[in-house]
Amino acid sequence: MSEAAGSEPVESSVQVPPGAAADDQLIGMLVDRARSEGLQLTGEGGLLQQLTKRVLESAFEGEITDHLGYEKHEAAGRGSGNSRNGTRAKTVLTDVGPVEVKVPRDVEGTFEPQIVRKRQRRLTGVDEMVLSLSAKGLTHGEISAHLAEVYGAEVSKQTISTITDKVVEGMAEWANRPLDRVYPVLFVDAINVKIRDGQVANRPVYVVMAVTVDGRRDILGIWAGDGGEGAKFWLQVFTELRNRGVADVLMLVCDGLKGLPDAVATAWPRTIVQTCIVHLLRNSFCYAARQDWDKIAKALKPVYTAPSEAAAAERFSEFQETWGAQYPAIIKLWEDAWAEFVPFLAFDVEIRRVICSTNAIESVNARIRKAVRARGHFPNEAAALKCVYMALMSLDPTGKGRKRWTMRWKAPLNAFQVAFEGRLTPTDH
């Protein structure tokens, strides 16, 4: 074990108090001693590195004792046919930096350590750090530099690539996992990513997010497109979801994706397709001068807050009289989207509030965009999908978001039970 100048090994002068309740006292003694003798807590040769080394070597000793069936230097080992055969040095990358440990060997070469397996050079915490940093959009070079700066650990870009490539195996399993039989709502939205395929170009990655019957958020899958998706593409996506167990969807909210309503009608004939009102408003502003945005938003509000479809049509006629001559493109936009705009007007306020926009998926997309933008562009479609998947897997690490989500959906789900009587039944999880 490495030592601070002029000090003895940590374990030589610290007497461990008896009993499990002494853990805090022991830690306090170690920290006090480290401070009094100038030993660093972290960094090269620090207390945490020394303790990690001692814990690992103690674990190795326990494992080889179990393997051989007798304690070190015990008489029972004589003539047993196998015995200890010295140690070999090995450097293991840990959360507190690289630690050199001595791994015991046996004469027959049958000992297989479990806490750090043969050829394993990293503890799982390091892999988790790499995956977490990658999910935040850091490049392999940036992750390598970060680990070197913060932990003093030299991790090559190739090693980081090997760690993140393991994600692909889990990604394939996740993308084919069985799904629930029925979902109250599906939200479909796109994230544009830059992919270098000959030349750098924007490509959409579609995220399908569901709300479960008990109010949980569930990302059902991600699909890459080329920007020209039609009914055939969406039918393939929805057929895949059907094959994974989705027999019914009550409502599907999207942003006027071409060909999607026809594909939904084929996959789930009873599903109501609802255009996202927020996207419809944003698209309206694209055709208007900036100084008119507030006026147009105020004039359109009576349309999407109308108590019925008939009332909404009347308010839209009034909007057309005021703004139609100046902005005919806005009128055409709403007329083209009308069939998918009006469905939510038939439901009470609890359902309207949660399905009139894709705000439910926007928070998810914001995290994805952050990771994607940090990377700039991707060499291929697979690399882009991996980045999006890792961002999704790192959502809500504390679980607080899931609790808020479930609470927010209690009232809407009760309204769905009434509005879609008999279709929204609990599923096994």
VMD Tcl script that draws the C-alpha trace (Angstrom):
set ca {
  {0.00 0.00 0.00}
  {1.32 3.48 -0.85}
  {1.91 5.77 2.14}
  {2.17 9.51 2.76}
  {5.68 10.66 3.58}
  {6.59 10.02 7.18}
  {3.39 8.14 8.01}
  {2.60 4.53 8.79}
  {0.08 2.45 6.87}
  {-3.46 3.44 7.74}
  {-4.40 0.13 9.28}
  {-1.42 -0.16 11.63}
  {-2.52 2.38 14.22}
  {-6.29 2.40 13.89}
  {-8.08 0.01 16.22}
  {-11.44 -1.00 14.81}
  {-14.19 -0.72 17.45}
  {-16.30 -3.85 17.80}
  {-19.84 -4.09 16.40}
  {-21.64 -2.78 13.33}
  {-22.57 0.45 15.13}
  {-18.90 1.40 15.09}
  {-18.80 2.13 11.32}
  {-19.26 5.88 11.75}
  {-16.70 5.98 14.53}
  {-14.17 4.09 12.42}
  {-14.66 6.42 9.46}
  {-14.24 9.42 11.73}
  {-11.00 8.02 13.15}
  {-9.59 7.40 9.69}
  {-10.47 10.88 8.46}
  {-9.10 12.57 11.61}
  {-5.84 10.65 11.29}
  {-5.53 11.50 7.61}
  {-5.99 15.21 8.37}
  {-3.61 15.25 11.33}
  {-0.81 13.61 9.34}
  {-1.38 15.54 6.12}
  {-2.68 12.57 4.13}
  {-5.01 13.59 1.32}
  {-8.52 12.14 1.29}
  {-8.61 12.00 -2.51}
  {-6.12 11.96 -5.34}
  {-2.98 9.93 -5.93}
  {-2.01 8.03 -2.78}
  {-4.94 9.50 -0.86}
  {-6.94 7.82 1.87}
  {-9.78 6.71 -0.45}
  {-7.34 5.08 -2.85}
  {-5.59 3.26 0.00}
  {-8.85 2.04 1.48}
  {-10.07 0.89 -1.94}
  {-6.84 -1.07 -2.39}
  {-7.20 -2.65 1.06}
  {-10.88 -3.55 0.51}
  {-10.18 -5.16 -2.87}
  {-7.18 -7.14 -1.60}
  {-9.14 -8.31 1.44}
  {-11.94 -9.44 -0.87}
  {-9.43 -11.33 -3.04}
  {-8.05 -13.05 0.05}
  {-11.53 -14.09 1.12}
  {-12.30 -15.44 -2.36}
  {-9.16 -17.56 -2.61}
  {-9.77 -18.89 0.92}
  {-13.25 -20.01 -0.18}
  {-11.75 -21.50 -3.34}
  {-9.04 -23.49 -1.55}
  {-11.05 -24.32 1.56}
  {-8.54 -23.17 4.17}
  {-7.13 -19.96 5.64}
  {-3.71 -18.62 4.72}
  {-0.87 -20.48 6.57}
  {-3.42 -22.93 8.03}
  {-2.16 -26.48 8.55}
  {-5.22 -27.89 6.81}
  {-3.77 -26.71 3.52}
  {-0.75 -28.98 3.62}
  {-1.04 -31.79 1.16}
  {-4.42 -30.55 -0.06}
  {-3.34 -30.76 -3.69}
  {-3.67 -27.02 -4.30}
  {-2.26 -24.02 -2.48}
  {-1.52 -20.32 -2.77}
  {1.13 -19.37 -5.29}
  {2.01 -15.74 -4.60}
  {0.32 -12.75 -6.20}
  {0.35 -10.77 -9.41}
  {0.05 -7.01 -9.68}
  {-2.91 -5.47 -11.49}
  {-4.05 -1.88 -11.91}
  {-7.80 -1.37 -11.68}
  {-9.56 1.84 -12.66}
  {-12.00 2.84 -9.90}
  {-14.15 5.85 -9.04}
  {-11.25 7.25 -6.97}
  {-8.64 6.76 -9.68}
  {-6.30 3.93 -10.70}
  {-5.51 1.50 -7.87}
  {-2.74 -1.10 -8.02}
  {-3.74 -4.32 -6.27}
  {-2.14 -7.70 -5.63}
  {-4.29 -10.57 -6.90}
  {-3.52 -13.97 -5.30}
  {-2.81 -17.02 -7.46}
  {-3.08 -20.76 -6.81}
  {-0.74 -23.52 -7.95}
  {-3.28 -25.17 -10.26}
  {-4.35 -21.85 -11.81}
  {-8.04 -22.53 -11.17}
  {-8.73 -19.48 -8.98}
  {-11.12 -17.04 -10.69}
  {-11.61 -13.80 -8.69}
  {-15.18 -12.46 -8.81}
  {-15.01 -8.93 -7.43}
  {-12.58 -7.99 -10.24}
  {-12.57 -10.72 -12.84}
  {-9.64 -11.75 -15.01}
  {-8.95 -9.21 -17.75}
  {-11.33 -6.75 -16.08}
  {-9.63 -3.38 -15.73}
  {-12.50 -1.24 -14.53}
  {-15.01 -1.46 -11.71}
  {-18.64 -0.94 -12.75}
  {-18.75 2.57 -11.31}
  {-16.32 3.73 -13.99}
  {-18.51 2.29 -16.73}
  {-21.48 4.10 -15.20}
  {-19.55 7.38 -15.16}
  {-18.60 6.97 -18.82}
  {-22.18 6.16 -19.82}
  {-23.55 9.08 -17.80}
  {-21.14 11.55 -19.40}
  {-21.85 10.11 -22.85}
  {-25.61 10.44 -22.24}
  {-25.04 14.14 -21.59}
  {-23.53 14.47 -25.06}
  {-19.80 14.54 -24.27}
  {-17.56 13.15 -26.99}
  {-15.17 10.28 -26.27}
  {-12.26 12.73 -26.22}
  {-14.05 15.00 -23.74}
  {-14.88 12.06 -21.46}
  {-11.25 10.91 -21.53}
  {-10.04 14.42 -20.63}
  {-12.64 14.73 -17.85}
  {-11.64 11.43 -16.20}
  {-7.96 12.39 -16.40}
  {-8.59 15.83 -14.89}
  {-10.98 14.86 -12.10}
  {-9.89 11.32 -11.21}
  {-6.34 11.16 -12.56}
  {-7.44 8.15 -14.60}
  {-6.03 7.59 -18.07}
  {-8.86 6.08 -20.09}
  {-8.35 5.87 -23.84}
  {-10.99 6.89 -26.36}
  {-11.00 3.28 -27.56}
  {-11.84 2.04 -24.04}
  {-14.64 4.59 -23.80}
  {-15.93 3.44 -27.17}
  {-15.88 -0.17 -25.93}
  {-17.89 0.81 -22.84}
  {-20.52 2.75 -24.78}
  {-20.78 0.02 -27.42}
  {-22.13 -2.27 -24.71}
  {-25.19 -0.04 -24.72}
  {-26.12 -1.33 -28.18}
  {-26.87 -4.81 -26.77}
  {-29.22 -3.34 -24.18}
  {-30.72 -1.03 -26.80}
  {-31.72 -3.96 -29.02}
  {-33.35 -5.75 -26.07}
  {-35.16 -2.55 -25.03}
  {-36.44 -1.94 -28.58}
  {-38.00 -5.42 -28.72}
  {-39.39 -5.70 -25.18}
  {-43.09 -6.65 -24.75}
  {-45.48 -3.73 -24.28}
  {-48.83 -3.22 -22.55}
  {-52.06 -4.26 -24.26}
  {-53.65 -0.78 -24.16}
  {-52.39 2.79 -23.74}
  {-54.59 5.84 -23.08}
  {-52.35 8.20 -25.08}
  {-49.38 7.98 -27.44}
  {-47.33 11.08 -28.23}
  {-45.27 11.09 -31.43}
  {-42.65 13.78 -32.02}
  {-39.42 14.25 -33.96}
  {-35.92 15.38 -33.01}
  {-33.70 16.60 -35.84}
  {-30.11 15.35 -35.69}
  {-27.17 16.05 -37.99}
  {-25.83 12.90 -39.64}
  {-22.75 12.85 -41.87}
  {-23.70 10.51 -44.69}
  {-21.57 11.80 -47.55}
  {-22.46 15.30 -46.36}
  {-23.93 16.55 -43.10}
  {-27.73 16.77 -43.27}
  {-30.63 17.01 -40.83}
  {-32.45 13.75 -40.24}
  {-35.46 13.19 -37.95}
  {-35.42 10.70 -35.09}
  {-38.99 9.93 -34.02}
  {-39.79 9.29 -30.37}
  {-43.00 7.45 -29.43}
  {-43.92 8.03 -25.81}
  {-46.91 6.47 -24.05}
  {-48.88 7.14 -20.91}
  {-49.73 3.86 -19.21}
  {-53.07 3.00 -17.58}
  {-51.57 3.75 -14.16}
  {-50.14 7.11 -15.22}
  {-46.51 6.20 -15.86}
  {-44.41 7.54 -18.71}
  {-43.03 4.88 -21.06}
  {-40.86 5.50 -24.12}
  {-41.96 2.74 -26.51}
  {-39.25 3.21 -29.11}
  {-37.18 5.45 -31.38}
  {-37.03 5.34 -35.17}
  {-34.82 7.19 -37.66}
  {-36.38 8.65 -40.80}
  {-35.18 10.54 -43.84}
  {-37.68 13.41 -43.61}
  {-39.99 12.10 -46.33}
  {-41.94 9.58 -44.25}
  {-45.41 8.61 -45.42}
  {-48.12 6.12 -44.55}
  {-45.88 3.12 -45.35}
  {-43.21 4.20 -42.84}
  {-45.74 4.84 -40.09}
  {-47.56 1.60 -40.73}
  {-44.26 -0.25 -40.23}
  {-43.76 1.57 -36.91}
  {-47.28 0.86 -35.66}
  {-47.19 -2.75 -36.88}
  {-44.01 -3.22 -34.86}
  {-45.78 -1.85 -31.78}
  {-48.74 -4.16 -32.41}
  {-46.40 -7.14 -32.71}
  {-44.93 -6.18 -29.32}
  {-48.39 -6.38 -27.75}
  {-50.17 -3.03 -28.23}
  {-53.74 -3.99 -29.15}
  {-55.43 -0.62 -28.57}
  {-54.58 3.08 -28.27}
  {-57.28 5.55 -27.23}
  {-55.70 8.74 -28.56}
  {-52.54 9.61 -30.48}
  {-51.15 13.16 -30.40}
  {-48.74 14.34 -33.10}
  {-47.69 17.32 -35.19}
  {-49.46 16.75 -38.49}
  {-47.06 14.07 -39.71}
  {-47.86 13.13 -43.30}
  {-49.44 9.70 -43.75}
  {-49.69 9.06 -40.01}
  {-53.51 9.23 -39.64}
  {-54.00 6.65 -42.42}
  {-51.47 4.31 -40.81}
  {-53.14 4.68 -37.39}
  {-56.52 3.85 -38.94}
  {-55.06 0.61 -40.28}
  {-53.22 -0.40 -37.09}
  {-55.82 0.72 -34.51}
  {-59.12 1.62 -36.23}
  {-60.71 3.11 -33.09}
  {-57.80 5.42 -32.23}
  {-58.45 9.18 -32.31}
  {-55.63 11.18 -33.93}
  {-55.19 14.64 -32.42}
  {-53.02 17.42 -33.86}
  {-50.83 19.20 -31.30}
  {-52.34 22.66 -30.82}
  {-49.05 24.20 -29.69}
  {-47.35 23.06 -32.90}
  {-50.28 24.37 -34.93}
  {-49.89 27.80 -33.30}
  {-46.11 27.80 -33.83}
  {-46.57 26.91 -37.49}
  {-49.12 29.75 -37.80}
  {-46.56 32.27 -36.57}
  {-44.18 31.17 -39.34}
  {-46.53 32.87 -41.83}
  {-47.02 36.09 -39.85}
  {-44.92 39.15 -39.12}
  {-43.33 39.16 -35.68}
  {-45.29 42.23 -34.55}
  {-48.59 40.37 -35.21}
  {-47.80 37.20 -33.23}
  {-49.48 38.31 -30.00}
  {-52.59 39.52 -31.85}
  {-52.87 36.27 -33.83}
  {-52.41 34.16 -30.70}
  {-55.16 36.13 -28.95}
  {-57.47 35.82 -31.97}
  {-56.94 32.04 -32.27}
  {-57.46 31.26 -28.58}
  {-61.29 31.31 -28.84}
  {-60.99 28.72 -31.63}
  {-59.12 26.05 -29.64}
  {-60.88 26.80 -26.35}
  {-64.38 26.66 -27.88}
  {-66.92 24.44 -26.06}
  {-67.77 22.48 -29.24}
  {-66.71 21.92 -32.83}
  {-69.58 24.12 -34.10}
  {-68.50 26.97 -31.83}
  {-64.89 26.52 -32.92}
  {-65.96 26.80 -36.59}
  {-67.78 30.08 -35.83}
  {-64.76 31.54 -34.02}
  {-62.51 30.47 -36.90}
  {-64.79 32.24 -39.41}
  {-64.38 35.40 -37.34}
  {-60.60 34.92 -37.37}
  {-60.70 34.44 -41.15}
  {-62.63 37.68 -41.65}
  {-60.04 39.62 -39.65}
  {-56.79 38.02 -40.82}
  {-57.59 36.02 -43.97}
  {-56.70 38.73 -46.46}
  {-53.37 39.49 -44.78}
  {-52.34 35.91 -43.97}
  {-54.13 33.43 -46.27}
  {-51.44 30.79 -45.56}
  {-52.54 30.65 -41.91}
  {-56.14 30.05 -42.98}
  {-55.08 27.19 -45.28}
  {-52.88 25.70 -42.52}
  {-55.84 25.46 -40.11}
  {-58.25 24.24 -42.78}
  {-55.86 21.44 -43.78}
  {-55.39 20.43 -40.12}
  {-59.05 20.81 -39.10}
  {-59.99 17.11 -39.15}
  {-57.17 16.29 -36.70}
  {-57.63 19.53 -34.74}
  {-61.25 19.14 -33.60}
  {-61.35 15.71 -31.85}
  {-60.27 16.98 -28.43}
  {-63.15 19.50 -28.40}
  {-65.53 16.61 -27.70}
  {-63.91 15.87 -24.31}
  {-63.98 17.51 -20.92}
  {-61.34 19.89 -19.65}
  {-59.20 17.22 -17.91}
  {-58.62 15.37 -21.19}
  {-58.26 18.59 -23.19}
  {-55.53 19.83 -20.90}
  {-53.25 16.83 -21.44}
  {-53.86 15.96 -25.09}
  {-54.14 19.35 -26.80}
  {-50.34 19.58 -27.05}
  {-47.20 17.49 -27.04}
  {-45.92 19.33 -23.95}
  {-45.83 15.96 -22.21}
  {-43.07 14.84 -24.57}
  {-41.34 18.22 -24.89}
  {-39.46 17.79 -21.59}
  {-38.12 14.47 -22.84}
  {-37.16 16.00 -26.18}
  {-35.38 18.87 -24.43}
  {-33.02 16.40 -22.77}
  {-32.43 14.61 -26.06}
  {-31.74 17.89 -27.90}
  {-29.21 18.88 -25.26}
  {-27.25 15.66 -25.75}
  {-27.54 15.79 -29.54}
  {-26.41 19.42 -29.80}
  {-23.44 18.77 -27.54}
  {-22.23 16.15 -30.03}
  {-22.71 18.38 -33.08}
  {-23.16 15.70 -35.73}
  {-22.91 11.92 -36.01}
  {-20.99 9.70 -38.46}
  {-24.03 7.53 -39.14}
  {-27.60 6.73 -38.16}
  {-26.58 4.06 -35.62}
  {-24.42 6.53 -33.68}
  {-27.28 9.05 -33.56}
  {-29.77 6.45 -32.30}
  {-27.30 5.31 -29.64}
  {-26.92 8.88 -28.37}
  {-30.70 9.37 -28.23}
  {-31.16 6.03 -26.45}
  {-28.53 6.87 -23.82}
  {-30.18 10.24 -23.20}
  {-33.52 8.48 -22.68}
  {-32.03 5.95 -20.28}
  {-30.59 8.76 -18.14}
  {-33.92 10.54 -17.67}
  {-35.14 11.19 -14.13}
  {-32.37 9.43 -12.16}
  {-33.95 10.31 -8.79}
  {-37.45 9.09 -9.66}
  {-39.06 12.37 -8.54}
  {-40.20 13.12 -12.08}
  {-42.08 9.80 -12.27}
  {-43.98 10.62 -9.07}
  {-44.98 14.08 -10.33}
  {-46.00 12.57 -13.68}
  {-48.22 9.93 -12.06}
  {-49.94 12.51 -9.85}
  {-50.55 14.82 -12.82}
  {-52.30 12.07 -14.76}
  {-54.71 10.84 -12.06}
  {-57.59 13.13 -13.02}
  {-57.17 12.75 -16.81}
  {-57.09 8.95 -16.51}
  {-60.36 9.00 -14.58}
  {-61.85 11.08 -17.39}
  {-60.53 8.57 -19.95}
  {-62.20 5.75 -18.03}
  {-65.55 7.52 -18.46}
  {-65.08 8.70 -22.04}
  {-63.76 5.36 -23.32}
  {-65.78 3.01 -21.16}
  {-64.64 -0.60 -21.35}
  {-61.45 0.02 -23.36}
  {-59.11 1.28 -20.67}
  {-58.45 -1.74 -18.48}
  {-55.46 -2.36 -16.19}
  {-52.65 -4.50 -17.56}
  {-50.12 -6.70 -15.84}
  {-46.69 -5.25 -15.29}
}
mol new
graphics top color blue
foreach p $ca { graphics top sphere $p radius 0.5 }
foreach p [lrange $ca 0 end-1] q [lrange $ca 1 end] { graphics top cylinder $p $q radius 0.2 }
display resetview
